[in-house]
Amino acid sequence: RRPFLIIHFSSGHDVGQILVQQAETVRLVKPGGHVSVTSLKAGDKIFIRGDSGMRHVGLELAGEMNER
């Protein structure tokens, strides 16, 4: 099993969360470059794209996710 991280974010009045694999090869875009999810700290700024669908390597996936 691979561990996952839940990253909570807020942007203005909007709040949300993203679920990502906990691996140094998984990166998010931030002002001025990118950051590995394993290096994120509370308060770091990242770019988000508002969407209600699931994605894997940028491609939208159909279906639903169930938390256990």
HELIX and SHEET records of a PDB file:
HELIX    1   1 VAL A   37  SER A   39  5                                   3    
SHEET    1   A 2 PHE A   4  SER A  11  0                                        
SHEET    2   A 2 ASP A  14  GLN A  21 -1                                        
SHEET    1   B 2 ARG A  27  LYS A  30  0                                        
SHEET    2   B 2 GLY A  33  SER A  36 -1                                        
SHEET    1   C 2 MET A  54  HIS A  56  0                                        
SHEET    2   C 2 LEU A  59  LEU A  61 -1                                        
END                                                                             
